[in-house]
Amino acid sequence: MAEIRDAKLYRASHDTFEDYSKARWDIGRSRAYELIDQATVVKAITDAGVNLSAVADISKRDVRELKKDLPAAAKQIKDKIKKGAAPTEATAAVVAQMTAKKDQAKADKKAQQAEFDRQRDENRAKLPDAVKQSDAAKDAAIAAAKATQVSGLTDAERVQELEETVRILEGDIEKLKAENAKFGDMKVLFDQGGFEAVIAAKDEQIRVLNTRVSSESADKASWAKSAGYWKAQAEKLGYTSQDDIVIPLDGAYFGGVA
């Protein structure tokens, strides 16, 4: 049957393999595929050196498990038989191993998805209020759009509703762009190290600004002191107006450079 299906030999008398199976064997398509899968599994196990008569009655469940990795399953069955296991016991053991492996993979995937969901909800809770409001507006717009699909609106009304939804979403996009521009740097820091990284960066900015304030304050204090000194020197020289002051570079106060 596999040869007839794969080589499309059924076209000699029927349009489809399903029609051929029904007319020739009085079975449906699904049953024909079950028999083909079973024969494929049995042949692989037989080719591995296991007695055909001992595995001919493999169940549909066993077939479903074994065919997922048939070469490896056939080898494992053969190895177990070499160690003294009966063919049926070896086959059952391999099926049980593959089933347990599949179940474990499902459990791991479910646990991973649960962790992803937890992280998503946790991160959503930390979002700025503006982003939360935007998400709420978007969800409301989607819900409203779905509701209108079953409300019997005319095409024109439906288009109007969709245009309104688009307008709302475009407004949300603009808000998100503004939020992104405002908090973009913070988001990068958050993605790299969470709120601790954001706080550390802000603390560093505060430290730099405080240092700058102290430095500029010290400079201004020094400038004020210098200005006061030179004002006193000018007054000693008899100057009373800033416009009349000419600095005597050849004077003693400047080292007598003249």
ChimeraX commands (.cxc) that place a marker at each C-alpha (Angstrom):
marker #1 position 0.00,0.00,0.00 radius 0.5
marker #1 position 2.89,2.37,0.73 radius 0.5
marker #1 position 4.36,1.63,-2.69 radius 0.5
marker #1 position 0.99,2.21,-4.37 radius 0.5
marker #1 position 0.57,5.50,-2.51 radius 0.5
marker #1 position 4.11,6.84,-2.95 radius 0.5
marker #1 position 4.37,5.88,-6.63 radius 0.5
marker #1 position 0.76,7.04,-7.26 radius 0.5
marker #1 position -0.06,3.69,-8.83 radius 0.5
marker #1 position -3.65,4.13,-7.69 radius 0.5
marker #1 position -4.16,6.60,-10.55 radius 0.5
marker #1 position -4.45,3.64,-12.93 radius 0.5
marker #1 position -8.00,3.17,-11.63 radius 0.5
marker #1 position -8.83,5.97,-9.18 radius 0.5
marker #1 position -8.28,9.70,-8.80 radius 0.5
marker #1 position -7.11,9.59,-5.18 radius 0.5
marker #1 position -5.48,7.11,-2.81 radius 0.5
marker #1 position -8.51,7.44,-0.56 radius 0.5
marker #1 position -10.85,6.32,-3.38 radius 0.5
marker #1 position -8.54,3.40,-4.15 radius 0.5
marker #1 position -8.39,2.27,-0.50 radius 0.5
marker #1 position -12.14,2.36,-0.18 radius 0.5
marker #1 position -12.82,0.51,-3.44 radius 0.5
marker #1 position -10.01,-2.06,-3.18 radius 0.5
marker #1 position -9.80,-2.73,0.56 radius 0.5
marker #1 position -13.01,-1.22,1.95 radius 0.5
marker #1 position -11.07,0.99,4.39 radius 0.5
marker #1 position -10.86,4.73,4.81 radius 0.5
marker #1 position -7.84,6.93,4.29 radius 0.5
marker #1 position -6.91,7.13,8.00 radius 0.5
marker #1 position -7.01,3.35,8.41 radius 0.5
marker #1 position -4.87,2.90,5.31 radius 0.5
marker #1 position -2.26,5.28,6.70 radius 0.5
marker #1 position -2.34,3.46,10.05 radius 0.5
marker #1 position -1.58,0.16,8.30 radius 0.5
marker #1 position 1.22,1.75,6.29 radius 0.5
marker #1 position 2.78,3.25,9.44 radius 0.5
marker #1 position 2.51,-0.07,11.25 radius 0.5
marker #1 position 4.14,-1.92,8.34 radius 0.5
marker #1 position 6.92,0.69,8.21 radius 0.5
marker #1 position 7.66,0.27,11.92 radius 0.5
marker #1 position 7.55,-3.53,11.78 radius 0.5
marker #1 position 9.87,-3.57,8.75 radius 0.5
marker #1 position 12.40,-1.28,10.48 radius 0.5
marker #1 position 12.42,-3.47,13.59 radius 0.5
marker #1 position 12.71,-6.59,11.47 radius 0.5
marker #1 position 15.59,-5.09,9.49 radius 0.5
marker #1 position 17.28,-4.45,12.83 radius 0.5
marker #1 position 17.32,-8.22,13.40 radius 0.5
marker #1 position 14.19,-8.76,15.50 radius 0.5
marker #1 position 11.85,-11.67,14.72 radius 0.5
marker #1 position 8.89,-10.30,12.72 radius 0.5
marker #1 position 6.34,-12.62,14.31 radius 0.5
marker #1 position 7.19,-11.23,17.75 radius 0.5
marker #1 position 6.40,-7.62,16.87 radius 0.5
marker #1 position 3.67,-7.95,14.27 radius 0.5
marker #1 position 0.98,-6.94,16.74 radius 0.5
marker #1 position 2.40,-3.55,17.67 radius 0.5
marker #1 position -0.44,-1.28,18.75 radius 0.5
marker #1 position -1.39,1.97,17.07 radius 0.5
marker #1 position -0.10,3.87,20.12 radius 0.5
marker #1 position 3.24,2.08,19.90 radius 0.5
marker #1 position 3.45,2.86,16.19 radius 0.5
marker #1 position 2.81,6.56,16.82 radius 0.5
marker #1 position 5.66,6.71,19.33 radius 0.5
marker #1 position 8.17,4.53,17.49 radius 0.5
marker #1 position 7.86,6.19,14.08 radius 0.5
marker #1 position 8.93,9.57,15.53 radius 0.5
marker #1 position 12.52,8.31,15.62 radius 0.5
marker #1 position 12.33,4.90,14.02 radius 0.5
marker #1 position 16.05,4.22,13.37 radius 0.5
marker #1 position 16.97,4.98,16.98 radius 0.5
marker #1 position 13.98,3.02,18.32 radius 0.5
marker #1 position 14.82,-0.05,16.24 radius 0.5
marker #1 position 18.43,0.02,17.46 radius 0.5
marker #1 position 17.35,0.34,21.10 radius 0.5
marker #1 position 14.96,-2.61,20.72 radius 0.5
marker #1 position 17.72,-4.71,19.17 radius 0.5
marker #1 position 20.16,-3.76,21.95 radius 0.5
marker #1 position 17.67,-4.73,24.67 radius 0.5
marker #1 position 17.01,-8.08,22.99 radius 0.5
marker #1 position 20.76,-8.75,22.86 radius 0.5
marker #1 position 20.87,-8.18,26.61 radius 0.5
marker #1 position 18.21,-10.87,27.13 radius 0.5
marker #1 position 14.87,-9.04,26.92 radius 0.5
marker #1 position 12.00,-10.64,25.03 radius 0.5
marker #1 position 11.09,-8.81,21.79 radius 0.5
marker #1 position 7.70,-7.71,23.07 radius 0.5
marker #1 position 9.24,-6.53,26.36 radius 0.5
marker #1 position 12.02,-4.70,24.54 radius 0.5
marker #1 position 9.51,-2.97,22.27 radius 0.5
marker #1 position 7.30,-1.99,25.21 radius 0.5
marker #1 position 10.30,-0.64,27.13 radius 0.5
marker #1 position 11.45,1.52,24.21 radius 0.5
marker #1 position 7.93,2.82,23.69 radius 0.5
marker #1 position 7.73,3.68,27.39 radius 0.5
marker #1 position 11.06,5.52,27.19 radius 0.5
marker #1 position 9.99,7.53,24.18 radius 0.5
marker #1 position 6.64,8.33,25.78 radius 0.5
marker #1 position 8.34,9.47,29.00 radius 0.5
marker #1 position 10.76,11.61,26.98 radius 0.5
marker #1 position 7.86,13.19,25.10 radius 0.5
marker #1 position 5.94,13.83,28.33 radius 0.5
marker #1 position 9.03,15.40,29.91 radius 0.5
marker #1 position 9.50,17.62,26.88 radius 0.5
marker #1 position 5.88,18.76,27.17 radius 0.5
marker #1 position 6.29,19.44,30.89 radius 0.5
marker #1 position 9.49,21.41,30.27 radius 0.5
marker #1 position 7.80,23.44,27.54 radius 0.5
marker #1 position 4.82,24.14,29.79 radius 0.5
marker #1 position 7.09,25.22,32.64 radius 0.5
marker #1 position 9.08,27.45,30.29 radius 0.5
marker #1 position 5.90,29.06,28.99 radius 0.5
marker #1 position 4.71,29.62,32.55 radius 0.5
marker #1 position 7.99,31.37,33.35 radius 0.5
marker #1 position 7.70,33.51,30.23 radius 0.5
marker #1 position 4.15,34.45,31.23 radius 0.5
marker #1 position 5.32,35.33,34.75 radius 0.5
marker #1 position 8.11,37.55,33.44 radius 0.5
marker #1 position 5.74,39.18,30.95 radius 0.5
marker #1 position 3.18,39.99,33.67 radius 0.5
marker #1 position 5.92,41.23,35.99 radius 0.5
marker #1 position 7.38,43.50,33.33 radius 0.5
marker #1 position 3.94,44.79,32.38 radius 0.5
marker #1 position 3.32,45.74,35.99 radius 0.5
marker #1 position 6.51,47.84,35.94 radius 0.5
marker #1 position 5.60,49.75,32.79 radius 0.5
marker #1 position 4.91,53.50,33.01 radius 0.5
marker #1 position 1.26,54.43,33.48 radius 0.5
marker #1 position 1.16,56.01,30.01 radius 0.5
marker #1 position 2.11,52.70,28.40 radius 0.5
marker #1 position -0.44,50.81,30.51 radius 0.5
marker #1 position -3.14,53.27,29.46 radius 0.5
marker #1 position -2.10,52.87,25.83 radius 0.5
marker #1 position -2.32,49.08,26.09 radius 0.5
marker #1 position -5.74,49.36,27.73 radius 0.5
marker #1 position -6.97,51.64,24.94 radius 0.5
marker #1 position -5.67,49.24,22.31 radius 0.5
marker #1 position -7.38,46.26,23.98 radius 0.5
marker #1 position -10.61,48.23,24.20 radius 0.5
marker #1 position -10.39,49.14,20.51 radius 0.5
marker #1 position -9.78,45.51,19.53 radius 0.5
marker #1 position -12.67,44.34,21.70 radius 0.5
marker #1 position -14.94,46.97,20.16 radius 0.5
marker #1 position -13.86,45.92,16.67 radius 0.5
marker #1 position -14.65,42.28,17.43 radius 0.5
marker #1 position -18.03,43.24,18.84 radius 0.5
marker #1 position -18.98,45.11,15.69 radius 0.5
marker #1 position -18.31,42.02,13.58 radius 0.5
marker #1 position -21.41,40.36,14.99 radius 0.5
marker #1 position -23.57,43.45,15.46 radius 0.5
marker #1 position -25.04,43.51,11.95 radius 0.5
marker #1 position -23.45,46.79,10.87 radius 0.5
marker #1 position -23.58,47.87,7.27 radius 0.5
marker #1 position -20.38,47.95,5.22 radius 0.5
marker #1 position -20.21,51.73,5.52 radius 0.5
marker #1 position -20.68,51.59,9.29 radius 0.5
marker #1 position -18.10,48.85,9.55 radius 0.5
marker #1 position -15.59,50.95,7.57 radius 0.5
marker #1 position -16.30,53.89,9.86 radius 0.5
marker #1 position -15.70,51.75,12.93 radius 0.5
marker #1 position -12.44,50.47,11.47 radius 0.5
marker #1 position -11.30,53.99,10.62 radius 0.5
marker #1 position -11.99,55.04,14.22 radius 0.5
marker #1 position -10.03,52.05,15.47 radius 0.5
marker #1 position -7.14,52.99,13.21 radius 0.5
marker #1 position -7.26,56.56,14.52 radius 0.5
marker #1 position -7.09,55.34,18.11 radius 0.5
marker #1 position -4.23,52.99,17.35 radius 0.5
marker #1 position -2.32,55.72,15.49 radius 0.5
marker #1 position -2.72,57.95,18.53 radius 0.5
marker #1 position -1.41,55.12,20.71 radius 0.5
marker #1 position 1.59,54.75,18.40 radius 0.5
marker #1 position 2.43,58.44,18.72 radius 0.5
marker #1 position 2.19,58.20,22.50 radius 0.5
marker #1 position 4.44,55.15,22.51 radius 0.5
marker #1 position 6.95,56.93,20.30 radius 0.5
marker #1 position 7.02,59.83,22.74 radius 0.5
marker #1 position 7.39,57.45,25.67 radius 0.5
marker #1 position 10.13,55.58,23.85 radius 0.5
marker #1 position 12.02,58.81,23.17 radius 0.5
marker #1 position 11.67,59.78,26.81 radius 0.5
marker #1 position 12.49,56.43,28.37 radius 0.5
marker #1 position 14.51,54.79,25.59 radius 0.5
marker #1 position 17.83,55.01,27.41 radius 0.5
marker #1 position 16.24,53.78,30.61 radius 0.5
marker #1 position 14.72,50.80,28.79 radius 0.5
marker #1 position 18.13,49.79,27.45 radius 0.5
marker #1 position 19.53,49.91,30.97 radius 0.5
marker #1 position 16.53,48.00,32.32 radius 0.5
marker #1 position 16.92,45.27,29.70 radius 0.5
marker #1 position 20.60,44.95,30.63 radius 0.5
marker #1 position 20.29,44.93,34.39 radius 0.5
marker #1 position 16.78,45.70,35.60 radius 0.5
marker #1 position 15.83,48.60,37.86 radius 0.5
marker #1 position 19.15,48.31,39.69 radius 0.5
marker #1 position 20.98,49.34,36.51 radius 0.5
marker #1 position 18.58,52.27,35.93 radius 0.5
marker #1 position 19.00,53.52,39.50 radius 0.5
marker #1 position 22.79,53.14,39.33 radius 0.5
marker #1 position 22.89,55.18,36.12 radius 0.5
marker #1 position 20.75,57.93,37.64 radius 0.5
marker #1 position 22.94,57.96,40.77 radius 0.5
marker #1 position 25.99,58.41,38.55 radius 0.5
marker #1 position 24.31,61.32,36.75 radius 0.5
marker #1 position 23.55,62.93,40.10 radius 0.5
marker #1 position 27.14,62.42,41.25 radius 0.5
marker #1 position 28.51,64.01,38.06 radius 0.5
marker #1 position 26.16,66.98,38.38 radius 0.5
marker #1 position 27.04,67.47,42.05 radius 0.5
marker #1 position 30.73,67.40,41.15 radius 0.5
marker #1 position 30.12,69.95,38.43 radius 0.5
marker #1 position 28.19,72.22,40.80 radius 0.5
marker #1 position 30.97,72.02,43.37 radius 0.5
marker #1 position 33.63,72.70,40.78 radius 0.5
marker #1 position 31.81,75.65,39.24 radius 0.5
marker #1 position 31.02,77.05,42.68 radius 0.5
marker #1 position 34.70,76.85,43.62 radius 0.5
marker #1 position 35.67,78.56,40.37 radius 0.5
marker #1 position 33.16,81.32,40.93 radius 0.5
marker #1 position 34.41,81.79,44.47 radius 0.5
marker #1 position 37.98,82.03,43.18 radius 0.5
marker #1 position 36.97,84.50,40.49 radius 0.5
marker #1 position 35.13,86.63,43.03 radius 0.5
marker #1 position 38.15,86.63,45.30 radius 0.5
marker #1 position 40.46,87.62,42.44 radius 0.5
marker #1 position 38.06,90.36,41.34 radius 0.5
marker #1 position 37.97,91.75,44.86 radius 0.5
marker #1 position 41.75,91.76,45.09 radius 0.5
marker #1 position 42.24,93.59,41.80 radius 0.5
marker #1 position 39.50,96.06,42.68 radius 0.5
marker #1 position 41.34,96.89,45.89 radius 0.5
marker #1 position 44.60,97.30,43.99 radius 0.5
marker #1 position 42.91,99.63,41.49 radius 0.5
marker #1 position 41.50,101.73,44.29 radius 0.5
marker #1 position 44.98,102.01,45.81 radius 0.5
marker #1 position 46.20,103.37,42.50 radius 0.5
marker #1 position 43.49,106.03,42.58 radius 0.5
marker #1 position 41.00,104.64,40.05 radius 0.5
marker #1 position 37.35,105.23,40.82 radius 0.5
marker #1 position 35.64,104.22,37.53 radius 0.5
marker #1 position 35.91,100.96,35.65 radius 0.5
marker #1 position 36.06,102.86,32.36 radius 0.5
marker #1 position 39.24,104.67,33.48 radius 0.5
marker #1 position 41.18,101.61,34.56 radius 0.5
marker #1 position 44.26,100.84,32.51 radius 0.5
marker #1 position 46.23,97.89,33.82 radius 0.5
marker #1 position 49.90,98.98,34.27 radius 0.5
marker #1 position 51.73,95.93,33.01 radius 0.5
marker #1 position 55.06,97.55,33.96 radius 0.5
marker #1 position 53.97,98.03,37.51 radius 0.5
marker #1 position 55.35,96.21,40.51 radius 0.5
marker #1 position 52.15,94.19,40.87 radius 0.5
marker #1 position 52.89,92.50,37.55 radius 0.5
marker #1 position 56.51,91.78,38.23 radius 0.5
marker #1 position 57.90,95.01,36.80 radius 0.5
marker #1 position 57.97,93.77,33.21 radius 0.5
marker #1 position 58.61,97.24,31.74 radius 0.5
marker link #1:1,2 radius 0.2
marker link #1:2,3 radius 0.2
marker link #1:3,4 radius 0.2
marker link #1:4,5 radius 0.2
marker link #1:5,6 radius 0.2
marker link #1:6,7 radius 0.2
marker link #1:7,8 radius 0.2
marker link #1:8,9 radius 0.2
marker link #1:9,10 radius 0.2
marker link #1:10,11 radius 0.2
marker link #1:11,12 radius 0.2
marker link #1:12,13 radius 0.2
marker link #1:13,14 radius 0.2
marker link #1:14,15 radius 0.2
marker link #1:15,16 radius 0.2
marker link #1:16,17 radius 0.2
marker link #1:17,18 radius 0.2
marker link #1:18,19 radius 0.2
marker link #1:19,20 radius 0.2
marker link #1:20,21 radius 0.2
marker link #1:21,22 radius 0.2
marker link #1:22,23 radius 0.2
marker link #1:23,24 radius 0.2
marker link #1:24,25 radius 0.2
marker link #1:25,26 radius 0.2
marker link #1:26,27 radius 0.2
marker link #1:27,28 radius 0.2
marker link #1:28,29 radius 0.2
marker link #1:29,30 radius 0.2
marker link #1:30,31 radius 0.2
marker link #1:31,32 radius 0.2
marker link #1:32,33 radius 0.2
marker link #1:33,34 radius 0.2
marker link #1:34,35 radius 0.2
marker link #1:35,36 radius 0.2
marker link #1:36,37 radius 0.2
marker link #1:37,38 radius 0.2
marker link #1:38,39 radius 0.2
marker link #1:39,40 radius 0.2
marker link #1:40,41 radius 0.2
marker link #1:41,42 radius 0.2
marker link #1:42,43 radius 0.2
marker link #1:43,44 radius 0.2
marker link #1:44,45 radius 0.2
marker link #1:45,46 radius 0.2
marker link #1:46,47 radius 0.2
marker link #1:47,48 radius 0.2
marker link #1:48,49 radius 0.2
marker link #1:49,50 radius 0.2
marker link #1:50,51 radius 0.2
marker link #1:51,52 radius 0.2
marker link #1:52,53 radius 0.2
marker link #1:53,54 radius 0.2
marker link #1:54,55 radius 0.2
marker link #1:55,56 radius 0.2
marker link #1:56,57 radius 0.2
marker link #1:57,58 radius 0.2
marker link #1:58,59 radius 0.2
marker link #1:59,60 radius 0.2
marker link #1:60,61 radius 0.2
marker link #1:61,62 radius 0.2
marker link #1:62,63 radius 0.2
marker link #1:63,64 radius 0.2
marker link #1:64,65 radius 0.2
marker link #1:65,66 radius 0.2
marker link #1:66,67 radius 0.2
marker link #1:67,68 radius 0.2
marker link #1:68,69 radius 0.2
marker link #1:69,70 radius 0.2
marker link #1:70,71 radius 0.2
marker link #1:71,72 radius 0.2
marker link #1:72,73 radius 0.2
marker link #1:73,74 radius 0.2
marker link #1:74,75 radius 0.2
marker link #1:75,76 radius 0.2
marker link #1:76,77 radius 0.2
marker link #1:77,78 radius 0.2
marker link #1:78,79 radius 0.2
marker link #1:79,80 radius 0.2
marker link #1:80,81 radius 0.2
marker link #1:81,82 radius 0.2
marker link #1:82,83 radius 0.2
marker link #1:83,84 radius 0.2
marker link #1:84,85 radius 0.2
marker link #1:85,86 radius 0.2
marker link #1:86,87 radius 0.2
marker link #1:87,88 radius 0.2
marker link #1:88,89 radius 0.2
marker link #1:89,90 radius 0.2
marker link #1:90,91 radius 0.2
marker link #1:91,92 radius 0.2
marker link #1:92,93 radius 0.2
marker link #1:93,94 radius 0.2
marker link #1:94,95 radius 0.2
marker link #1:95,96 radius 0.2
marker link #1:96,97 radius 0.2
marker link #1:97,98 radius 0.2
marker link #1:98,99 radius 0.2
marker link #1:99,100 radius 0.2
marker link #1:100,101 radius 0.2
marker link #1:101,102 radius 0.2
marker link #1:102,103 radius 0.2
marker link #1:103,104 radius 0.2
marker link #1:104,105 radius 0.2
marker link #1:105,106 radius 0.2
marker link #1:106,107 radius 0.2
marker link #1:107,108 radius 0.2
marker link #1:108,109 radius 0.2
marker link #1:109,110 radius 0.2
marker link #1:110,111 radius 0.2
marker link #1:111,112 radius 0.2
marker link #1:112,113 radius 0.2
marker link #1:113,114 radius 0.2
marker link #1:114,115 radius 0.2
marker link #1:115,116 radius 0.2
marker link #1:116,117 radius 0.2
marker link #1:117,118 radius 0.2
marker link #1:118,119 radius 0.2
marker link #1:119,120 radius 0.2
marker link #1:120,121 radius 0.2
marker link #1:121,122 radius 0.2
marker link #1:122,123 radius 0.2
marker link #1:123,124 radius 0.2
marker link #1:124,125 radius 0.2
marker link #1:125,126 radius 0.2
marker link #1:126,127 radius 0.2
marker link #1:127,128 radius 0.2
marker link #1:128,129 radius 0.2
marker link #1:129,130 radius 0.2
marker link #1:130,131 radius 0.2
marker link #1:131,132 radius 0.2
marker link #1:132,133 radius 0.2
marker link #1:133,134 radius 0.2
marker link #1:134,135 radius 0.2
marker link #1:135,136 radius 0.2
marker link #1:136,137 radius 0.2
marker link #1:137,138 radius 0.2
marker link #1:138,139 radius 0.2
marker link #1:139,140 radius 0.2
marker link #1:140,141 radius 0.2
marker link #1:141,142 radius 0.2
marker link #1:142,143 radius 0.2
marker link #1:143,144 radius 0.2
marker link #1:144,145 radius 0.2
marker link #1:145,146 radius 0.2
marker link #1:146,147 radius 0.2
marker link #1:147,148 radius 0.2
marker link #1:148,149 radius 0.2
marker link #1:149,150 radius 0.2
marker link #1:150,151 radius 0.2
marker link #1:151,152 radius 0.2
marker link #1:152,153 radius 0.2
marker link #1:153,154 radius 0.2
marker link #1:154,155 radius 0.2
marker link #1:155,156 radius 0.2
marker link #1:156,157 radius 0.2
marker link #1:157,158 radius 0.2
marker link #1:158,159 radius 0.2
marker link #1:159,160 radius 0.2
marker link #1:160,161 radius 0.2
marker link #1:161,162 radius 0.2
marker link #1:162,163 radius 0.2
marker link #1:163,164 radius 0.2
marker link #1:164,165 radius 0.2
marker link #1:165,166 radius 0.2
marker link #1:166,167 radius 0.2
marker link #1:167,168 radius 0.2
marker link #1:168,169 radius 0.2
marker link #1:169,170 radius 0.2
marker link #1:170,171 radius 0.2
marker link #1:171,172 radius 0.2
marker link #1:172,173 radius 0.2
marker link #1:173,174 radius 0.2
marker link #1:174,175 radius 0.2
marker link #1:175,176 radius 0.2
marker link #1:176,177 radius 0.2
marker link #1:177,178 radius 0.2
marker link #1:178,179 radius 0.2
marker link #1:179,180 radius 0.2
marker link #1:180,181 radius 0.2
marker link #1:181,182 radius 0.2
marker link #1:182,183 radius 0.2
marker link #1:183,184 radius 0.2
marker link #1:184,185 radius 0.2
marker link #1:185,186 radius 0.2
marker link #1:186,187 radius 0.2
marker link #1:187,188 radius 0.2
marker link #1:188,189 radius 0.2
marker link #1:189,190 radius 0.2
marker link #1:190,191 radius 0.2
marker link #1:191,192 radius 0.2
marker link #1:192,193 radius 0.2
marker link #1:193,194 radius 0.2
marker link #1:194,195 radius 0.2
marker link #1:195,196 radius 0.2
marker link #1:196,197 radius 0.2
marker link #1:197,198 radius 0.2
marker link #1:198,199 radius 0.2
marker link #1:199,200 radius 0.2
marker link #1:200,201 radius 0.2
marker link #1:201,202 radius 0.2
marker link #1:202,203 radius 0.2
marker link #1:203,204 radius 0.2
marker link #1:204,205 radius 0.2
marker link #1:205,206 radius 0.2
marker link #1:206,207 radius 0.2
marker link #1:207,208 radius 0.2
marker link #1:208,209 radius 0.2
marker link #1:209,210 radius 0.2
marker link #1:210,211 radius 0.2
marker link #1:211,212 radius 0.2
marker link #1:212,213 radius 0.2
marker link #1:213,214 radius 0.2
marker link #1:214,215 radius 0.2
marker link #1:215,216 radius 0.2
marker link #1:216,217 radius 0.2
marker link #1:217,218 radius 0.2
marker link #1:218,219 radius 0.2
marker link #1:219,220 radius 0.2
marker link #1:220,221 radius 0.2
marker link #1:221,222 radius 0.2
marker link #1:222,223 radius 0.2
marker link #1:223,224 radius 0.2
marker link #1:224,225 radius 0.2
marker link #1:225,226 radius 0.2
marker link #1:226,227 radius 0.2
marker link #1:227,228 radius 0.2
marker link #1:228,229 radius 0.2
marker link #1:229,230 radius 0.2
marker link #1:230,231 radius 0.2
marker link #1:231,232 radius 0.2
marker link #1:232,233 radius 0.2
marker link #1:233,234 radius 0.2
marker link #1:234,235 radius 0.2
marker link #1:235,236 radius 0.2
marker link #1:236,237 radius 0.2
marker link #1:237,238 radius 0.2
marker link #1:238,239 radius 0.2
marker link #1:239,240 radius 0.2
marker link #1:240,241 radius 0.2
marker link #1:241,242 radius 0.2
marker link #1:242,243 radius 0.2
marker link #1:243,244 radius 0.2
marker link #1:244,245 radius 0.2
marker link #1:245,246 radius 0.2
marker link #1:246,247 radius 0.2
marker link #1:247,248 radius 0.2
marker link #1:248,249 radius 0.2
marker link #1:249,250 radius 0.2
marker link #1:250,251 radius 0.2
marker link #1:251,252 radius 0.2
marker link #1:252,253 radius 0.2
marker link #1:253,254 radius 0.2
marker link #1:254,255 radius 0.2
marker link #1:255,256 radius 0.2
marker link #1:256,257 radius 0.2
marker link #1:257,258 radius 0.2
view
